[in-house]
Amino acid sequence: MVSMDYDRTIEVEVPINIALIKYWGKKDEDLIIPINNSLSLNVDALYARTRVRCSSSFQSDSVTINDVEVNLEAKKNHRFRKCLNCARALIRQRALTGGAQPGATSDDYKFQISSTTNFPVGAGLASSAAGFAAIAFAIGSLFDFSLEDISVLARRGSGSACRSVFGGLVEWEAGCDPSGADCFAKQRLPETTWPELRAVVLVLDESEKEVGSSEGMRRSVQTSEFMQYRANVVVPERIKRLIHAYESQDFPEFGRIVMSDSNQLHSVCMDTFPPLKYMSEASWQVIRAVNEFNAGSSGIRAAYTFDAGPNACVFMEQKDVAQFIEHLNRHFVIDGEIVARFSQAAGDLNEKAVPRASSAIRNIIISTVGSPPRIVE
């Protein structure tokens, strides 16, 4: 007889991750196996906080995101069903190898999930990555999954989610097995490798993008001739160079590769038919501002990157953050309170008679990078 009193709860925080070498395109949409490997860093200040309650007494799964209930029967939300069914399959697999939890079979377990994010959802800030990584990390922690299994579980919800499971510099390997058995993320370098590195996230637009990443990738796979060349020729060499630059804390080389790969992602999007336009005019103004900042320096000190959305993530070392914020304030409309939070010379910045872009920066988040997920006690 199955015991009906199994009931456990856990709460976790999992950061978003920003790809340095981009993931764009799947060779298997159902299993979410990417066309190419990718590299990423977690952005510690932006995260999903997720509470998972697992019980054998629940009649069905439920998911709430930012106080809005998710309709798990809707076609657009099939990834939640896949992820939770994959979790039950992993629990069943562990039971067969002697690692079962007492009191219920895997099919009896149902999940109540409540998640909140401290960043806009659907605006190109990797919200699905943090969300599904948090679900996977929470369930995996309840049932003592390996990090490799947690990464696989996260991938079934959102491909890039598998990278948020680890701290440090992370590589998601596409693998060779058609079943996806060798498709998971690994830590390449520990979170202590580059303690002075920072991510400056510039929120330009909090609205949802017109074409979601999954649909955009599908179009690119079907129509972009450039995509396969990038995956087969460009990405493998860039990954090697970026790992070396990160390990040696060579920011000019790191920045050059990161910006080039961001540019190339959006080149693939423009090579797609119909073309995909994720960056806005404000995004281009950020690129110009970063290039001007670097041109006025002895070399590359800031490096932009854009995922499939208009918002920017600009990497730099801690010593350059205040000067970069001051530079932005001379080019963008930024609320004085935002500038004052970060700038060492905020008092006189607004008096400088420098022509500004018409675009406004809605928020600036400065973050350390590379922290792993954590259980909230």
CORQUIZI-V777590 format. One record per backbone hydrogen bond with DSSP energy under -0.5 kcal/mol. CO is the residue of the C=O (numbers start at 1). NH is the residue of the N-H. If there is no record, write none. Layout:
CO;NH  CO;NH
This chain:
6;56  8;54  10;52  11;376  12;50  13;374  14;48  16;43  17;19  18;41  20;22  21;39  22;24  25;35  28;32  28;33  32;34  33;27  33;28  38;172  39;20  39;21  40;170  41;18  42;44  42;370  43;16  43;46  45;47  46;16  47;118  48;14  48;50  49;116  50;12  50;52  51;114  52;10  52;54  53;112  54;8  55;110  62;113  63;70  64;115  65;68  67;69  68;65  70;72  71;74  74;77  75;78  77;80  77;81  78;82  79;83  80;84  81;85  82;86  83;87  84;88  85;89  86;90  87;91  88;92  89;93  90;94  91;95  92;96  93;97  94;99  95;98  101;104  103;3  105;108  105;109  106;109  110;55  111;62  111;113  112;53  113;64  114;51  115;66  116;49  120;123  122;209  123;311  126;130  127;131  128;132  129;133  130;134  131;135  132;136  133;137  134;138  135;139  136;140  137;141  138;142  139;143  140;145  141;144  146;150  147;151  148;152  149;153  150;154  151;155  152;156  153;157  154;157  154;158  158;161  158;162  159;162  160;163  160;164  161;164  163;166  168;170  169;188  169;189  170;40  171;173  171;186  172;38  177;180  180;183  182;184  184;173  186;171  186;188  189;169  190;193  192;195  194;197  196;318  197;369  198;316  199;201  199;367  200;202  200;314  201;203  201;365  202;204  202;312  203;362  203;363  210;212  212;216  213;217  214;218  215;219  216;220  217;221  218;222  219;223  220;224  223;225  224;228  225;229  226;230  227;231  228;232  229;233  229;234  230;235  233;237  234;238  235;239  236;240  237;241  238;242  239;243  240;244  241;245  242;246  243;247  244;248  245;250  246;249  249;251  250;254  251;255  252;256  253;257  254;258  255;259  256;260  257;261  258;262  259;263  260;264  261;265  262;266  263;267  264;268  265;269  266;270  267;271  268;272  269;272  269;276  275;277  276;278  280;284  281;285  282;286  283;287  284;288  285;289  286;290  287;291  288;292  289;293  290;294  291;295  292;296  294;297  303;315  305;313  307;309  312;202  313;305  313;315  314;200  315;303  316;198  317;320  318;321  320;324  321;325  322;326  323;327  324;328  325;329  326;330  327;330  328;331  328;332  331;357  332;334  333;361  335;338  335;339  336;340  337;341  338;342  339;342  339;343  343;346  345;348  346;349  346;350  348;351  349;352  352;354  359;333  360;362  361;335  363;203  365;201  365;367  367;199  368;44  370;168  374;13  375;377
